[in-house]
Amino acid sequence: MTRRYFGTDGIRGLTNTAPMTAAMAMKVGQAAGRHFLNGGHKHRVVIGKDTRLSGYMMESALTAGFTSVGMDVTLLGPLPTPAVAMLTRSLRADLGVMISASHNPFHDNGIKLFGPDGYKLSDAAETAIEALIDSEVALAEPAAIGRARRVDDAQGRYVHFAKATFPDDLRLDGLKVVIDCAHGAAYRVAPTALWELGAEVVAMGVAPDGFNVNADCGSTHPRGLQMKVLETGADIGIALDGDADRLIVVDEKGQIVDGDQLMALVVGRAADAGTLKGGALVATVMSNLGLERWLVGRGLALHRAGVGDRYVLEAMRAHGCNIGGEQSGHLILADHSTTGDGLVAALQVMAALVATGKPASELLHLFDPLPQVLKSVRFSGTPLERDGVKAAIAEGEARLNGTGRLLIRKSGTEPVIRVMAEGEDKRLVTAVVDSICAAVKAG
């Protein structure tokens, strides 16, 4: 069954334009609340958000929806997505909600749902909720309407949780860290956790105004972080996105380190320590062939999943793995969290820096990636069904001739088609991608 509202990471879109309206948010609250109303206990949902202006509106609408069907609401305020997942379990809630459009600009927003176990909902659960959205949901009797309250110490609870994932025998004393919080959900908790662990913290992107989330900052715009690392002589730079479930690292030389290199570090250290489960890493179809070759050279396997951290997690559970992630910087460390957590992943990287005494430029460049080109093309209609696009894809595959990979997919969060190719010859890879993008644009 085709889903109308949910994409690869919840419901997302331009605020005040369907489906991302207050009216829809209230329907989602009613539908999700009704779906999770089971048993005789008092039902509860926790709601967190990032810092975009529309978060107030969406929070109020969701609260109205949930309380109208008889579910109590616990409001967490601005907090990273992984914190919402953690507190859903900690507070014994039936459901968790994060209001965020992740790395998108302020004018977008989204709704992510977590089950009582802290994991993102399955496709089946989202499909069931969609059916309820499009139906008349039974409302609670007046005496059974839910209540809403705020948890004032939610940020402190998450800081404590994140710090607990850092090795007890290590400190960040003497480490200068630049952290860019993208004016997003981690603008308070991330610098606080690093400072409490002993780091010298240079904070960027920590003055949200409702409009500046992800604006020329954070994990999708790391140029400012690169410059600040070089300017301050920092040992490492950390960039989070708007809801802090992903990270990008900058080494002391100002070079960007993507999720593939970070996964290599974490998996390699886990394998050395005997804590790696499943003898493998789970990554997506986007991860570089260089990572796969490096893993094979270490006697480890790579399981590839579809794009989206929820699909990575599903594959991790299916293969019995405890480490997975995406090239974009989502790292899922199942021993600590049920979803991607940029701060927790960054702490594991910094623990390696402290434990080895090696500079980030050495520690975080474990393999040479193959040339990889990724471009996004906005579209309308069904371009992948057109003969011209099909011909361009077939020609691209023939030109690569088994020496590389070609991947074309629709984004699950915005109306774009992503075209990626990689291989030994960068000029050939670039030409293949440009040809397919031109065919998609041709209409």
CORZILIN-V88319 format. One line per field, one symbol per residue. ss: DSSP state (H for helix, E for strand, C for the rest). phi: phi as a letter, one per 20 degrees, with the letter a starting at -180 (. if undefined). burial: # if it has 16 or more other ideal C-beta (glycine too) atoms within 10 Angstrom, else .. A space follows every 10 residues. Layout:
ss = ???
phi = ???
burial = ???
This chain:
ss = CCCCCCECCE EEEECCECCE CHHHHHHHHH HHHHHHCCCC CCCEEEEEEC CCCCHHHHHH HHHHHHHHCC CEEEEEEECC HHHHHHHHHH CCCCEEEEEC CCCCCCCEEE EEEEECCCCE CCHHHHHHHH HHHCCCCCCC CHHHCCCEEE CCCHHHHHHH HHHHCCCCCC CCCCCEEEEE CCCCCCCCHH HHHHHHCCCE EEEECCCCCC CCCCCCCCCC CCHHHHHHHH HHCCCEEEEE CCCCCCEEEE ECCCCEECHH HHHHHHHHHH HHHCCCCCCE EEEECCCCHH HHHHHHHCCC EEEEECCCHH HHHHHHHHHC CCEEECCCCC EEECCCCCCC CHHHHHHHHH HHHHHHCCCH HHHCCCCCCC EEEEEEEECC CCHHHCHHHH HHHHHHHHHH CCCEEEEEEE CCCCCEEEEE EEECCHHHHH HHHHHHHHHH HCC
phi = .feededfbn dbrffmcgee dfffffffff fffffefbne ffebcdcdbe dfgfffffff ffgfffffdo dfddeemfaf gffffffgff elfeaccdea dleffffebb cddcffenef ffgffffffg ffgeceefef fgfdffdcbd dfdfffffgf ffffeegfec cegneececd elldfefdff ffffffeofe ddecmccfcn defmflbmfe cegffgffff femfeaccdd dgdmecbcdd efenefdeff ffffffffff ffemdfdnlb ddcdfeffff fffffgfemd dcdecffpff fffffgffem edcbrcgfof dddffdbebf bfffffffff ffgffemefg fefdcebeff gccccdcfbc mcffeffffg ffffffffff lmeaccccbe fecbfcdddc bbrfdfffff ffffffffff ffm
burial = ....###### #####...## ##.####### ######.... ..######## ##.##.###. ########## ########## #########. #.######## ####.##### ######.### #...###.## .##...#..# .....#.#.. #..##.###. ###.##...# .#..###### ########## #####.#.## ######.#.. .###..#### ##.###.##. ...####### ########## ##.#.##### ########## #....#.#.# ####.##### ##.##....# .##.#.#### ######..#. ########## ####.##### ########## ####.....# ..#####.## ###.#.#.#. ..#.....#. .##..#..## ...###.### .###..#### ###....##. .######.## ...
